Amino acid sequence: MTPSRKHPDRYGIRSPETRDPLSVPLTWSCDGQARTTVEYLVSEGKLDRVEPDHTHATAFVAEARRHLDSAHTLVDTDTPLAFVAAYDAARKALAAILADQGLRSRGGDGGHAVLLDAVHPQFPSERETLRRFTWLRTTRNETEYREPNQPIVTPLEVVDGIAAAGAIVDLADRYLRQHGRA
């Protein structure tokens, strides 16, 4: 296991059976640093302004949940694919938040990282949940583009990845429920 892939301190996310994550109140702000960050990312050409689309955002979250289901199914048979599915779930959840706000990553080099850059300052109470995306992204890259001698992602890392991605998907779902468009 490479140093950057050490388990991300076993996040301690409770399983869905112990709490309903969608019932947890969510604090959201797009003032101050959050607004400044988004404006900077737009001015740097890392984000595009698009028409806000709550329906599209909701579809992204539904797709993210299907990716989580796939990751659960694959954890025992194809750990690299299971991890990538979990990562894609988290990525689509962050994209859903931005789609609802009328923002879209321009893609290209760093296109996935900018999703976190734009969303992170908007949710000060969810910093730990969102911090996990960096670990997911790094591990996904190492999994997708691994060197011949590099170890394959472990089932434990996949379980951690699914839990981390699930928390991010739940965050996006809570945001969309609280900021639903009539």
N, C-alpha and C positions, 0 to 999 in steps of 0.2 A: 504494500500500500504506500503510495507516494505521500510525502508530508502534507500536501494540500488536500489529499483525499482522506485524511484521518476523519473518522466519523465526526460530524459537526456537533460534538458534545451531547449526542443523544438528546435531542430537543425536548423530550418529555411532553410531547403533545398528547393530550388525552385522546383516547379513541372516541369515535362518534357515539359509542354506546354510553359513555359517561357524561356527555353534555351535548346540548344542541348548539353548535357553533353559530347558527343563524340567529339565535336569540340573544347573543351577546351584543350590547350596545356598541356602536362604532362612532368614534370621534373623527371627523373629517374637516380639513381646512385647506382652502386654496388661497390663503392670504399670506402676506409676508414672504418668508423664504420659499414656500411652495410656489407662489405666483412668480417670484423672481426666477426660480429655477426653470419653470415651464417656459417663461418668456425667453430666457437665455437659450434653452434647447431649441426653441423655434428660430431664434435669430441666428443660431449656429447651423441651421439646416439639418438638425438631428430629428426634429419633430415637424410634421406638417399639420396645419389646421385643416380640418375636414368638417363636414356637417355632423353635428352630434347625432348619434344613432343608438338609442336605447335598445331597440329590437335587435340590432346587430350585436350589441354588447351582451345582451342576454343569451343570444345564440352562441357567442364565444364561451360563455360560462358553461352552457350545456355541453358544448364540445369538450371543454376542459374536464368536466366530470366523466365523460366517456373515455378520455385518455387515462384518467385515474383508474377506472374500471379495467381498462386494458392492462395497465401496470400491475394491478392486483393479480390478474389472470396469468401474466407472464413471469412473475417474480421467481417461480420455481423452475421455469423452463428456459428462459432467455433473459438473464439479468441485464445485459446491456440494453436490449430493446425495452425492457420494463423501466429502466431508469430514464431513458430518453422519453418515453411516454409520460412519466411523472413530470419531467422537466417541461415538456411541451404543455402540460396542463397548467403549470404555474405561469409560463410565458403567455399563454392565451388568456389567463385570468387578468394579468396586468394589462394586456392589450385591450381587454374588455372595459376596464376602468377608463382608459384613455379614449376608447371609441365613444363611450357615453359622454365624455367631455368634449368631443370634437377634435381629438388629437390622434395622430398615428405616427409610429416610428417610420423613419425613411428607409430603414433597412441598411444593408451594407455592413461594413466593418463596425462592430459595436452596436448594431441595431437592436440586439436583444438587451444589452446592458442599459441602453437609454430608457427602456421601459421602467426599470427600477429607478433610474435617476429621476424620472418624471413623477413617479408614484410615491416614492419613499417619503419626501417631505410633506406630502398631503395627509399622512396618517401617523402623527407623532406617537400615538398610543400603540401602534402596531410595528414599531421598529424591529423588534425581535423576530416577528413573523416574516417581515420583508427582508431582513438580513439573510435569511436562509436562501433567498434566490441567488445570491452570489455563490454560495456553496453548490447549489444545484447547477448553476451555469458552468462553473469551473469543472465540476465532476462530469457533467454532460460532455463538455469539450474534450476532456481526457478520455472519455468513453468512446466518443465518435471518432476521434483522431489519435487513438492511442498508438504508441510505439510498440514494436514487436515484443519487447521485454517487459512492457508495462502490464501489471495485473488487470484482469477483468474486474469490473465492478462487482462487489460482493452482494449476496442477498441481504445482509444487514444494511448496507448502504442503500439498497433499493427500498427497503422498509422505511429507513429514515427519509429517503427522497419522497416516497409516497406521502408520508406524514407531513413533511415540509410543504410539498406542493398542495396537499389537501387543505392546509391552513391558509395558503394564499388564495386558493379557489374559494374557500369560505369567506375570506375577506372581500373578494370581488363580489360575491353573491350578496353579502350584507350591504355593501355599498350600493349596488344596483337596486336592492329592495328599498333602501332608505331614500334613494334619490330617483325613484321611478318617475318617469315622465307620463303625464296624463294624456 
